[in-house]
Amino acid sequence: MIANVVPEAPTLRLSGMQIDVLLLGVHHKLDRGLPGWACDDHNLPTGPAHLFRPVTIKSLHERGLLDANFGDSRVHRGELVGAQNLDGARHEHSPEVPKFQVWTRALVRQALKQKGLLVDDDQLLYH
């Protein structure tokens, strides 16, 4: 469980996969693709790919735990045609296609630190 970022709200129950997303989102933006959400880490081109189910990201985003560069709920359903992002981000391989991204909110980072899952921005203690 993790304390909610709103003091009067109840404690959130999160799955291990949801915690993984939040921890990964501290350092990386996750990109929406057809199969789901993937970590966009250009620093590790040979490293393992992190792919997450759309329902996992949708749940965290709707609960206010992730920030996003879009406001269109169709992105969560994979209906990307006609959807626009808010920051103009584009795919390098297809500059005409908007890039939809999510990342962990700053308040959630603080909650992760309070729970002892994140000591500082460079050290994860969950795995």
C-alpha positions as CSV (number, residue, x, y, z in Angstrom):
1,M,0.0,0.0,0.0
2,I,1.1,3.5,-0.6
3,A,-0.2,6.7,1.1
4,N,-2.4,8.7,-1.1
5,V,-1.0,12.1,-2.2
6,V,-4.3,13.7,-0.9
7,P,-4.1,13.6,2.9
8,E,-7.9,13.1,3.4
9,A,-8.1,10.3,0.8
10,P,-7.8,6.6,1.7
11,T,-4.6,4.6,1.3
12,L,-4.2,3.2,-2.2
13,R,-3.7,-0.5,-2.8
14,L,-1.2,-1.1,-5.6
15,S,-0.1,-4.3,-7.3
16,G,3.5,-5.1,-7.8
17,M,3.2,-4.2,-11.5
18,Q,1.7,-0.8,-10.7
19,I,4.6,-0.1,-8.3
20,D,7.0,-1.2,-11.0
21,V,5.4,1.4,-13.4
22,L,5.6,4.1,-10.8
23,L,9.3,3.4,-10.0
24,L,10.2,3.2,-13.7
25,G,8.3,6.4,-14.3
26,V,10.5,8.3,-11.9
27,H,13.4,8.2,-14.4
28,H,11.7,7.4,-17.7
29,K,8.8,8.3,-19.8
30,L,6.6,5.5,-21.0
31,D,5.4,5.7,-24.6
32,R,2.1,4.4,-26.0
33,G,2.4,1.9,-28.8
34,L,-0.1,-0.6,-30.3
35,P,0.8,-3.5,-28.0
36,G,0.8,-1.3,-24.8
37,W,3.1,1.1,-23.0
38,A,6.9,0.8,-23.3
39,C,9.9,2.3,-21.6
40,D,11.7,4.8,-23.9
41,D,15.2,4.4,-22.5
42,H,17.7,5.4,-25.2
43,N,20.6,4.9,-22.7
44,L,20.2,1.1,-22.7
45,P,19.7,0.1,-26.4
46,T,20.5,-3.6,-25.5
47,G,18.7,-3.6,-22.2
48,P,15.4,-5.4,-21.5
49,A,12.3,-3.8,-22.9
50,H,9.6,-2.9,-20.3
51,L,6.1,-3.3,-21.8
52,F,3.0,-2.7,-19.7
53,R,-0.6,-3.5,-20.4
54,P,-2.8,-0.5,-21.2
55,V,-5.2,-1.2,-18.3
56,T,-2.3,-0.8,-15.8
57,I,-1.4,2.6,-17.1
58,K,-5.0,3.7,-17.5
59,S,-5.7,2.8,-13.8
60,L,-2.7,4.7,-12.5
61,H,-3.4,7.8,-14.7
62,E,-7.0,7.9,-13.8
63,R,-6.0,7.8,-10.1
64,G,-3.8,10.8,-10.6
65,L,-0.5,8.9,-10.0
66,L,0.9,9.5,-13.5
67,D,1.3,12.7,-15.5
68,A,0.8,12.6,-19.2
69,N,1.3,14.7,-22.3
70,F,-2.3,14.1,-23.5
71,G,-5.8,14.6,-22.3
72,D,-7.7,12.4,-24.7
73,S,-9.0,9.2,-23.1
74,R,-8.9,7.4,-26.5
75,V,-5.2,7.0,-26.1
76,H,-5.8,4.5,-23.3
77,R,-8.0,2.5,-25.6
78,G,-5.4,2.5,-28.3
79,E,-7.5,4.7,-30.6
80,L,-4.6,6.9,-31.6
81,V,-5.9,8.2,-35.0
82,G,-6.9,11.8,-34.6
83,A,-5.6,12.1,-31.0
84,Q,-3.2,14.9,-30.2
85,N,-0.6,15.4,-27.4
86,L,-0.2,18.6,-25.5
87,D,3.6,19.1,-25.9
88,G,4.2,18.4,-29.6
89,A,6.4,15.3,-28.9
90,R,6.9,13.2,-32.1
91,H,8.4,9.8,-32.8
92,E,11.9,10.0,-34.3
93,H,11.1,7.3,-36.9
94,S,7.7,8.9,-37.8
95,P,7.7,12.6,-37.2
96,E,4.2,13.0,-38.4
97,V,2.9,10.7,-35.6
98,P,2.3,12.2,-32.1
99,K,4.1,10.5,-29.2
100,F,1.9,9.9,-26.2
101,Q,3.8,9.6,-22.9
102,V,3.2,9.1,-19.2
103,W,5.6,9.5,-16.2
104,T,5.3,9.4,-12.4
105,R,4.0,12.6,-10.7
106,A,6.3,14.5,-8.4
107,L,4.0,14.0,-5.4
108,V,4.0,10.2,-6.0
109,R,7.8,10.2,-5.9
110,Q,7.6,11.8,-2.5
111,A,5.2,9.1,-1.4
112,L,7.5,6.4,-2.7
113,K,10.4,7.9,-0.7
114,Q,8.2,8.0,2.4
115,K,7.4,4.3,2.0
116,G,11.1,3.5,1.6
117,L,10.8,2.3,-2.0
118,L,12.9,5.2,-3.3
119,V,15.7,6.7,-1.2
120,D,16.6,9.4,-3.7
121,D,16.1,9.9,-7.4
122,D,19.0,7.6,-8.2
123,Q,18.3,4.6,-6.0
124,L,15.3,2.2,-6.1
125,L,14.8,-0.2,-3.3
126,Y,11.9,-2.2,-4.5
127,H,13.5,-5.0,-6.6
